[in-house]
Amino acid sequence: MVDREKWDWDTGKKLVSDLRAVEGRFDQVHEWVVSPDGERIAAPVLTSPEVFRVWANDSLWEGEFEKAWNLVFSPDRRLTALVRIDDEWTAAIDGEPWEDRWEFAWNPTFNRDGSVLAVQIKDNMEYTVAVNGRPWEQRFHSSRGLAVSSDGGRVVALVQVEPLAEADTFGFMEGTWSVAVDGTPWEKKFINVYGPAISPDGMHVAAEVRLDICDYTLAEDSAIWENRFGCVWEPTYRPNGGSFLAPVRSNGSWTIAENGSPIWESRFMQLWNQRLSPDGRHIAAVVAPGFGQWTIAVDDCPWKSSFDDLVLPPIFSPDGQRVAAGVRSGGAWGIAVDDMVWPDTFDMVWDPVFTPSGDRVAAKVERGGRFAVVVDGKVWSPWYDALWEPVFSPDGAQLLIRAVENGTYLRQVVPFDSTFRGQPAVFTGFRNEDSEG
């Protein structure tokens, strides 16, 4: 879990790096990534033909790589990348590659505080998982889907435990896939498995499973729900870990089921991307009451507003009383909060962010290739060349802006004064002449 209490929340602007100098120095500069606290910016760079290094805050990692990709900051601010050395892949953390290497590595996944990093790997045409650089002993015929428990004590992957020859329909129907927990697969085998989830206490594992051509259900610790469904989506555990729920399709329509039984009375043409409030008392999901009609349902009550393109997964406020989501209708993107759609539309929007108190909502948006922060439906910041999602301080009194402005990456903490509710605000340190586009 990211500890924002320890971040620098003093109001002011810090110019972290001149990116124009970086881009002029190297043959290629790939996508920029920024740490959660905004103190570091990094990118893979091509320093000479076929030689990649990782640049971070005006310094280069010592190592040279044939490839460097999937650059990401862990929750504890360590910079990680997947790198290729001598035609083999591994993970590197703050410039230090793991000792072991493999034919390929992908899907880096952290636990909540970033102390555990799991990566799926392929070696000698076999698949498994490496956890903090140490691979599981057991190998599998294929692997997909990866999850790490919050405390990092349990790692789960979806694995193919039996070989399957081409056109072997009988072998396919007998089932070749299972769920591996810390390297040991369940005894039961399934035609397919998807969407692994680990309970908050790390004691249980659930997944979608396919039993027959048209029969799907959910399994926990290899025990299968008694009810069968025409399709299911990935499960979600309650915060207390006592039960889990999932979208299910039955008799041609969708609803939410918990521990095998439907808990919502409503039925929809589609239902997915369910999310639980922080206390687990409320459920929100993306639903389609009719063809081409997308919206959010909260505790079995769909919003009146609907959108003909799509709706992104719902976001709960910290107190669980409000819900917001990115929406698209008629090709234009917007934000909807508690069934109220902000008046402005954009070329793209990102997940909305609530203040800790839940009374206000901010979001990163794009228009005409420029980016800004919108608060409660009004453009609140200047328009930037690049921007990362806004972050509120723990008390909600400040907002962290991580942006590229005129070729320089800046980190800025601005006061978030509630007196500006519903109005575009100009704060000390922002350039008033900056405008849309």
C-alpha positions in Angstrom: 0.0 0.0 0.0 1.3 3.4 -1.0 2.1 5.5 2.2 1.3 9.0 1.1 1.8 10.3 4.6 5.6 10.3 4.0 5.5 12.2 0.8 6.5 15.8 0.5 3.2 17.8 0.6 4.7 21.3 0.9 3.1 23.6 -1.6 5.3 24.5 -4.5 6.7 23.5 -7.9 9.8 21.4 -8.5 11.4 21.1 -11.9 12.6 17.5 -11.8 14.2 17.1 -15.2 14.6 18.8 -18.6 13.3 16.1 -20.9 14.4 18.0 -24.0 18.0 17.4 -23.1 17.3 13.7 -22.6 15.6 13.3 -25.9 18.4 15.1 -27.7 21.0 12.9 -26.1 19.8 9.4 -27.1 18.8 7.8 -30.4 15.4 6.7 -28.9 13.5 7.5 -25.8 10.6 5.2 -25.0 7.6 5.9 -22.9 8.1 7.9 -19.7 7.0 6.5 -16.4 6.6 8.5 -13.2 6.8 7.3 -9.5 3.6 7.5 -7.5 5.0 10.4 -5.4 6.2 12.3 -8.5 9.8 12.5 -7.4 11.2 10.3 -10.2 10.7 10.0 -13.9 12.3 7.3 -16.1 12.3 5.8 -19.5 14.2 3.1 -21.5 16.7 4.7 -23.9 18.7 3.5 -26.8 22.3 4.6 -26.1 23.8 3.0 -29.2 22.6 0.6 -31.9 20.9 -2.4 -30.2 21.9 -1.3 -26.7 19.3 -0.2 -24.2 19.8 1.4 -20.8 17.3 2.8 -18.3 17.4 6.6 -17.6 16.0 7.9 -14.4 16.3 11.4 -13.0 19.3 12.4 -15.1 21.3 9.2 -14.4 21.6 5.9 -16.2 21.5 2.4 -14.8 24.9 0.9 -15.1 23.7 -2.2 -17.0 23.4 -2.5 -20.7 20.6 -4.6 -22.2 19.5 -5.9 -25.6 15.9 -4.9 -24.7 14.3 -3.0 -21.8 10.5 -2.8 -21.5 7.6 -2.8 -19.1 9.2 -0.1 -17.0 7.2 0.5 -13.8 7.6 1.9 -10.3 6.6 -0.5 -7.5 4.4 0.7 -4.7 7.5 1.2 -2.6 9.0 3.4 -5.4 11.6 1.0 -6.7 12.0 1.2 -10.5 11.6 -2.2 -12.2 12.0 -3.4 -15.8 12.0 -6.5 -17.8 15.3 -6.8 -19.6 17.1 -9.0 -22.1 20.7 -10.0 -21.6 22.5 -12.5 -23.9 19.1 -13.4 -25.5 17.6 -14.2 -22.1 15.1 -12.3 -20.0 14.9 -11.4 -16.4 13.7 -8.5 -14.2 15.9 -5.6 -13.0 15.1 -3.6 -9.9 16.8 -0.2 -9.6 19.5 -1.3 -12.0 20.2 -4.7 -10.4 19.1 -7.7 -12.6 17.9 -10.9 -11.0 20.5 -13.7 -11.1 18.4 -16.2 -13.0 17.4 -15.6 -16.7 14.9 -17.3 -18.9 13.7 -17.5 -22.5 11.0 -15.0 -21.8 9.4 -13.1 -18.9 6.2 -11.1 -18.7 3.4 -9.9 -16.5 5.2 -8.4 -13.5 2.8 -8.3 -10.5 3.4 -6.7 -7.1 1.9 -7.2 -3.7 0.3 -4.2 -2.0 3.5 -2.7 -0.5 5.8 -3.7 -3.4 8.0 -6.0 -1.3 7.1 -9.0 -3.5 7.4 -9.1 -7.3 6.2 -12.1 -9.3 6.8 -12.6 -13.0 5.6 -15.3 -15.3 8.5 -17.0 -17.2 9.1 -19.5 -20.0 12.2 -21.7 -20.2 13.0 -24.7 -22.4 9.4 -24.6 -23.6 8.1 -24.9 -20.1 6.3 -22.3 -18.0 6.3 -21.2 -14.4 6.5 -18.2 -12.1 9.5 -16.5 -10.5 8.9 -14.8 -7.2 11.6 -12.2 -6.2 13.9 -13.9 -8.6 13.3 -17.5 -7.5 11.3 -19.7 -9.8 8.8 -22.3 -8.7 10.2 -25.8 -8.9 7.2 -27.2 -10.8 7.0 -26.5 -14.5 3.9 -26.4 -16.7 2.9 -26.7 -20.4 1.5 -23.1 -20.4 0.6 -20.3 -18.0 -1.6 -17.2 -17.9 -3.3 -15.1 -15.3 -1.3 -14.1 -12.2 -2.2 -12.8 -8.7 -0.2 -12.0 -5.6 -1.8 -11.7 -2.1 -1.8 -8.3 -0.4 0.9 -9.4 2.1 2.9 -11.2 -0.6 2.7 -14.5 1.1 0.8 -16.3 -1.7 1.2 -16.3 -5.4 -1.3 -17.8 -7.8 -1.1 -18.6 -11.6 -3.4 -20.3 -14.1 -1.5 -23.2 -15.6 -1.8 -26.0 -18.2 -1.0 -29.2 -16.3 -1.6 -31.7 -19.2 -0.2 -31.6 -22.7 -2.7 -31.2 -25.6 -2.0 -32.4 -29.1 -3.5 -30.6 -32.1 -7.1 -31.5 -32.8 -7.3 -33.6 -29.6 -10.9 -32.7 -28.8 -11.2 -35.6 -26.3 -8.2 -34.4 -24.3 -9.5 -30.8 -24.5 -12.9 -31.8 -23.1 -11.2 -33.8 -20.3 -9.5 -30.6 -19.1 -5.9 -29.6 -19.1 -5.9 -26.4 -17.0 -5.8 -25.8 -13.3 -4.8 -23.2 -10.6 -1.3 -23.3 -9.1 -1.0 -21.9 -5.6 2.7 -21.2 -4.6 3.7 -23.6 -7.4 1.3 -26.5 -6.5 -1.7 -27.0 -8.8 -5.1 -28.0 -7.7 -5.9 -31.6 -8.2 -9.0 -30.8 -10.3 -8.6 -30.0 -14.0 -10.8 -27.8 -16.1 -11.3 -27.0 -19.8 -10.4 -23.4 -19.1 -9.6 -21.3 -16.0 -9.6 -17.5 -15.8 -9.5 -14.5 -13.4 -7.7 -15.7 -10.3 -8.4 -13.9 -7.1 -7.0 -14.2 -3.6 -8.9 -13.5 -0.4 -7.8 -10.5 1.6 -6.4 -12.7 4.3 -4.5 -14.8 1.7 -6.2 -18.0 2.9 -8.4 -18.7 -0.1 -8.1 -18.7 -3.9 -11.0 -18.4 -6.4 -11.2 -18.5 -10.2 -13.6 -18.8 -13.1 -13.7 -22.3 -14.5 -15.2 -23.9 -17.6 -16.6 -27.4 -17.1 -18.1 -28.3 -20.5 -18.8 -26.7 -23.8 -21.4 -24.3 -22.3 -21.1 -24.8 -18.6 -19.2 -22.4 -16.4 -19.0 -21.7 -12.7 -16.7 -20.5 -10.0 -14.3 -22.6 -7.9 -12.6 -21.8 -4.5 -9.7 -23.9 -3.3 -10.7 -26.4 -6.0 -14.3 -26.7 -4.6 -16.8 -25.9 -7.3 -20.1 -24.0 -6.9 -23.0 -26.3 -7.3 -24.8 -24.0 -9.7 -23.8 -23.9 -13.4 -24.0 -20.9 -15.7 -23.8 -20.0 -19.3 -20.8 -17.8 -18.6 -19.1 -16.1 -15.7 -16.7 -13.3 -15.2 -13.8 -12.9 -12.7 -14.6 -13.2 -8.9 -14.2 -10.5 -6.2 -13.7 -11.2 -2.5 -15.5 -9.3 0.2 -12.9 -7.3 2.3 -13.5 -9.6 5.3 -12.6 -12.6 3.0 -15.6 -14.6 4.1 -17.3 -14.9 0.7 -16.8 -14.0 -2.9 -19.0 -12.9 -5.7 -19.0 -12.8 -9.5 -21.1 -11.9 -12.5 -22.9 -14.9 -13.9 -25.1 -15.6 -17.0 -28.2 -17.7 -16.6 -31.2 -18.1 -18.9 -29.7 -15.6 -21.3 -29.2 -12.7 -18.9 -26.6 -11.5 -16.3 -26.7 -10.8 -12.6 -24.4 -11.0 -9.5 -24.0 -14.3 -7.6 -22.3 -14.8 -4.2 -21.2 -18.1 -3.0 -23.1 -19.8 -5.9 -26.5 -18.0 -5.6 -27.8 -14.9 -7.3 -28.0 -11.9 -4.9 -29.4 -9.3 -7.3 -32.9 -9.6 -8.6 -32.3 -7.5 -11.7 -31.2 -9.1 -15.0 -29.1 -7.4 -17.7 -27.9 -8.1 -21.2 -24.4 -7.8 -19.8 -22.7 -7.2 -16.4 -19.1 -7.1 -15.5 -16.3 -5.1 -13.8 -18.0 -5.4 -10.4 -16.3 -3.4 -7.6 -16.9 -3.4 -3.9 -16.9 -0.4 -1.6 -13.9 -0.2 0.8 -16.0 -1.7 3.6 -17.5 -4.3 1.3 -21.1 -3.3 2.0 -21.9 -2.0 -1.5 -21.5 -3.4 -5.0 -21.2 -1.4 -8.2 -20.9 -2.9 -11.7 -21.0 -2.0 -15.4 -24.3 -3.2 -16.8 -26.2 -3.1 -20.1 -30.0 -3.0 -19.4 -30.5 -3.1 -23.2 -28.5 -3.4 -26.4 -26.1 -0.5 -26.8 -27.1 0.9 -23.4 -24.3 0.9 -20.9 -24.5 2.3 -17.4 -23.6 1.6 -13.7 -25.7 -0.3 -11.3 -25.2 0.2 -7.5 -26.6 -2.4 -5.2 -28.9 -3.7 -8.0 -30.1 -0.2 -8.9 -29.0 1.0 -12.4 -28.4 4.6 -13.1 -30.9 6.4 -15.2 -28.1 7.8 -17.5 -26.9 5.4 -20.2 -24.1 5.5 -22.8 -24.0 3.9 -26.2 -20.2 3.2 -26.4 -18.9 2.0 -23.1 -18.5 2.6 -19.4 -15.2 2.0 -17.5 -15.1 0.2 -14.2 -16.8 2.1 -11.3 -14.7 3.9 -8.7 -16.1 4.1 -5.1 -15.3 7.1 -2.8 -13.3 6.2 0.3 -16.5 6.1 2.5 -18.3 4.0 -0.1 -21.2 6.4 -0.5 -20.4 7.7 -4.0 -19.5 6.1 -7.3 -17.9 7.6 -10.4 -16.8 6.2 -13.8 -15.4 7.2 -17.1 -18.0 7.0 -19.9 -18.1 7.3 -23.7 -21.1 8.1 -25.8 -21.3 9.1 -29.4 -17.5 8.9 -29.6 -16.9 11.5 -26.9 -15.6 10.8 -23.4 -16.9 12.1 -20.1 -17.2 11.5 -16.4 -20.3 10.5 -14.6 -20.7 10.8 -10.8 -23.7 9.4 -8.9 -25.7 9.3 -12.1 -24.8 12.9 -13.0 -22.8 13.4 -16.1 -20.3 16.3 -16.2 -21.2 18.7 -19.0 -17.8 18.8 -20.7 -16.6 16.0 -23.1 -13.1 15.1 -24.0 -11.0 13.0 -26.4 -10.1 10.7 -23.5 -10.6 10.5 -19.7 -8.9 8.5 -17.0 -10.3 7.0 -13.8 -11.8 9.6 -11.5 -10.2 10.2 -8.1 -12.1 11.2 -5.0 -10.8 13.4 -2.2 -10.3 11.4 1.1 -13.6 12.9 2.4 -15.3 11.9 -0.8 -16.9 15.3 -1.4 -15.0 16.2 -4.6 -13.9 14.3 -7.7 -10.9 15.0 -10.0 -9.8 13.3 -13.2 -7.1 13.5 -15.9 -8.5 14.3 -19.3 -7.2 14.8 -22.9 -8.3 17.1 -25.6 -6.5 18.0 -28.8 -3.4 16.1 -27.7 -3.1 18.2 -24.4 -3.9 17.1 -20.9 -5.5 18.8 -17.8 -7.1 18.1 -14.5 -10.9 18.5 -14.2 -12.5 18.9 -10.8 -16.3 18.5 -10.4 -16.8 19.0 -14.1 -14.6 22.1 -14.5 -11.1 22.4 -16.0 -9.1 23.1 -12.9 -5.5 23.2 -14.2 -3.6 24.4 -17.2 -3.3 22.1 -20.2 0.0 20.2 -20.3 2.0 18.3 -22.9 1.8 15.2 -20.7 0.1 14.5 -17.4 -0.2 11.7 -14.9 -3.3 11.0 -12.7 -3.8 13.6 -9.9 -3.2 12.5 -6.3 -4.7 14.0 -3.2 -2.9 14.4 0.0 -4.1 12.3 3.0 -6.0 15.2 4.4 -7.3 16.4 1.0 -5.9 19.8 1.4 -3.3 19.5 -1.4 -3.3 18.0 -4.9 -0.2 16.6 -6.5 0.3 17.5 -10.2 2.8 15.4 -12.2 3.2 16.9 -15.6 5.4 17.8 -18.6 5.3 21.5 -19.4 7.4 23.1 -22.2 9.7 20.1 -22.3 10.4 19.8 -18.6 8.9 17.4 -16.1 7.6 19.1 -13.0 6.2 18.0 -9.7 3.9 20.5 -8.1 1.8 20.5 -4.9 -1.1 23.0 -5.0 -3.6 23.9 -2.3 -7.0 22.4 -2.9 -9.3 25.0 -1.5 -12.9 24.0 -1.3 -14.0 27.6 -2.0 -13.2 26.9 -5.7 -16.0 24.3 -5.9 -17.5 24.4 -9.4 -15.2 27.1 -10.7 -12.0 27.0 -12.7 -9.3 28.0 -10.3 -6.0 29.7 -10.8 -3.3 28.9 -8.1 0.1 30.4 -7.4 2.7 28.7 -9.5 0.4 27.9 -12.4 0.8 29.9 -15.6 -2.4 31.9 -16.3 -1.6 32.2 -19.9 -1.7 28.4 -20.4 -4.9 27.5 -22.2 -6.7 24.6 -23.8 -5.0 23.2 -26.8 
